């Protein structure tokens, strides 16, 4: 659906060794995440979770059509990236839902010294249950543990479940200062995403997560 930030990450500079080592230890379904749990608690994706990932993202096309109209042939309606391709990139993939039956995910890529939220998706039937917020908070906590000071993303500024949603979680609009973010926005402009409305870069500063941020309590 939306162009993954990983499109720029595939040619990214090498990660600091501590990030590569953490990723190698964790893998798909290995390494216990501090957020691991059952049901609606965000956890690292396992091999059994990967097949449904693309379908979860594709399910969001209907929401964008409600906002923008028919998206036939539009980049927003292009086939989503496979879960296997996502988890193979530097960074991490968090999911909510039972093993093998995820209902939402957050994909963060590590590229050129940045942690970037490439995609957040929740099945429409599970919307308004706090799963998206829980995934974003968990992603922020995980990126902080991996040594990053901020988490960036690109999104539609005025779509309710985009810009305003992230603003409530502590993200603010910033400029396209880093090369990776400029390249990401160049890809989005080339795909015609900006014709639907203003797209912006947002960033949240990261710190030691509180219990509420981790558990949602």
C-alpha positions in Angstrom: 0.0 0.0 0.0 2.1 3.0 1.2 5.7 2.8 -0.1 7.8 1.2 2.6 10.7 3.3 4.0 12.7 0.1 3.5 12.9 1.0 -0.2 15.6 3.4 0.9 16.8 1.1 3.6 17.9 -1.6 1.2 20.8 0.5 0.1 21.4 2.0 3.6 24.8 2.3 5.3 25.9 -0.4 7.7 24.2 -0.4 11.1 26.2 0.0 14.3 27.4 -3.4 15.4 25.1 -3.5 18.5 22.0 -3.2 16.3 23.1 -6.0 14.0 23.9 -8.2 16.9 20.5 -7.6 18.5 18.7 -8.4 15.3 20.8 -11.5 14.7 19.9 -12.8 18.2 16.2 -12.0 17.8 15.3 -13.2 14.3 11.8 -14.3 13.4 10.3 -15.8 16.5 13.6 -16.2 18.4 14.8 -14.0 21.2 12.3 -13.0 23.8 11.2 -9.4 23.4 10.6 -7.4 26.6 7.2 -6.8 25.1 6.4 -10.4 24.4 3.0 -11.8 25.4 -0.2 -13.3 24.1 -3.2 -11.8 22.5 -3.2 -8.0 22.2 0.2 -7.3 23.7 2.7 -6.3 21.1 5.4 -8.9 20.5 8.1 -9.7 17.9 6.7 -11.4 14.8 7.4 -15.1 14.5 7.7 -17.1 11.3 4.0 -18.2 11.6 2.9 -14.5 11.7 4.5 -13.5 8.4 2.0 -14.7 5.8 -0.9 -12.6 7.0 1.1 -9.3 7.2 0.5 -8.2 3.6 -3.3 -8.9 3.9 -3.5 -6.8 7.1 -1.9 -3.8 5.2 -4.1 -4.3 2.1 -7.2 -4.3 4.3 -6.6 -0.6 4.9 -7.2 0.4 1.3 -10.9 0.6 1.9 -10.3 3.3 4.6 -8.3 5.4 2.2 -11.0 5.0 -0.4 -13.5 6.4 2.0 -11.2 9.4 2.4 -10.0 9.9 -1.1 -12.4 8.1 -3.4 -11.7 5.3 -5.9 -8.0 4.3 -5.8 -7.9 1.9 -8.7 -4.4 2.1 -10.2 -3.2 4.3 -7.3 0.0 3.6 -5.4 -2.0 3.5 -2.2 -3.8 0.5 -3.5 -0.7 -1.3 -4.8 0.0 -4.8 -3.3 1.5 -4.7 0.1 5.0 -5.8 1.0 5.3 -9.4 2.2 6.0 -10.1 5.9 9.1 -12.2 5.0 10.5 -9.2 3.1 9.8 -6.9 6.0 11.4 -9.0 8.6 14.6 -9.5 6.5 15.4 -5.8 6.7 17.4 -4.1 9.4 15.0 -3.2 12.2 12.1 -5.1 13.7 8.5 -6.2 13.1 6.0 -6.2 15.9 2.6 -7.7 15.8 -0.5 -8.0 18.0 -2.7 -11.1 17.9 -2.3 -14.8 18.5 0.6 -16.6 16.9 -0.2 -17.2 13.3 -3.2 -14.9 13.4 -1.9 -11.3 13.8 -4.4 -8.5 13.6 -2.0 -5.6 13.4 1.7 -4.9 13.0 4.3 -2.1 13.2 7.4 -2.3 11.0 10.4 -0.2 11.9 13.5 0.0 9.7 16.9 1.1 10.7 18.6 3.1 8.0 21.5 5.5 7.9 21.5 6.0 11.6 17.7 6.5 11.8 14.8 4.4 13.2 11.8 4.9 10.9 8.3 3.6 11.2 7.8 2.2 7.7 4.3 0.9 8.2 1.5 0.6 10.9 -1.5 -1.4 10.0 -4.5 -2.9 12.0 -7.4 -4.8 10.6 -10.4 -2.4 10.2 -12.5 -4.9 12.3 -10.1 -4.3 15.2 -10.0 -0.5 14.9 -10.6 1.7 17.9 -9.4 -0.9 20.4 -6.1 0.9 21.1 -4.0 -1.7 19.1 -2.4 0.9 16.9 -1.4 3.1 19.8 0.0 0.0 21.6 2.0 -0.9 18.6 3.5 2.6 18.2 4.4 2.8 21.9 6.0 -0.6 21.8 7.9 0.4 18.6 9.2 3.5 20.4 10.3 1.5 23.4 12.1 -1.1 21.2 13.9 1.6 19.2 15.0 3.3 22.4 16.3 0.0 23.7 18.3 -0.4 20.5 20.0 2.9 21.1 18.0 5.3 19.0 17.0 8.7 20.2 14.0 9.3 18.0 11.5 7.5 15.7 10.5 9.1 12.4 7.7 8.5 9.9 5.9 10.0 6.9 2.2 10.4 6.8 -0.8 12.4 5.7 -1.0 15.5 7.8 -4.8 15.9 7.8 -6.2 12.4 7.7 -7.6 11.6 11.1 -5.9 8.2 11.6 -2.6 9.6 10.3 -1.1 12.9 11.4 -3.5 13.7 14.3 -3.2 10.1 15.6 0.6 10.3 15.7 0.5 13.8 17.2 -1.4 12.3 20.2 1.4 9.9 20.7 4.1 12.6 20.8 5.1 13.0 17.2 5.7 16.5 15.8 6.2 17.7 12.2 9.8 18.2 11.2 11.7 19.1 8.1 13.3 16.7 5.6 16.7 17.2 7.1 18.2 13.8 6.7 19.1 12.3 3.4 17.0 9.1 4.1 13.9 11.2 4.8 14.4 13.3 1.7 14.7 10.2 -0.4 11.6 8.7 1.2 9.6 11.9 0.4 11.0 12.0 -3.1 9.7 8.4 -3.7 6.3 9.4 -2.3 6.1 12.4 -4.5 7.1 10.4 -7.6 4.3 7.9 -6.8 1.8 10.7 -6.7 0.8 10.3 -3.0 0.8 14.0 -2.4 -2.1 14.5 -4.8 -4.4 13.2 -2.0 -3.3 15.9 0.5 -0.2 17.2 2.3 2.3 14.6 3.5 4.7 15.4 6.2 7.7 14.0 8.1 7.0 13.5 11.8 9.4 12.5 14.6 9.1 11.5 18.3 11.9 11.8 20.8 12.5 8.6 22.6 13.3 8.0 26.3 13.1 5.3 28.9 9.6 3.9 28.4 7.2 4.1 31.3 5.0 1.2 32.4 2.0 2.8 30.8 3.9 3.2 27.5 4.9 -0.5 27.5 1.6 -2.0 28.8 -1.0 0.6 27.9 -2.2 0.5 31.5 
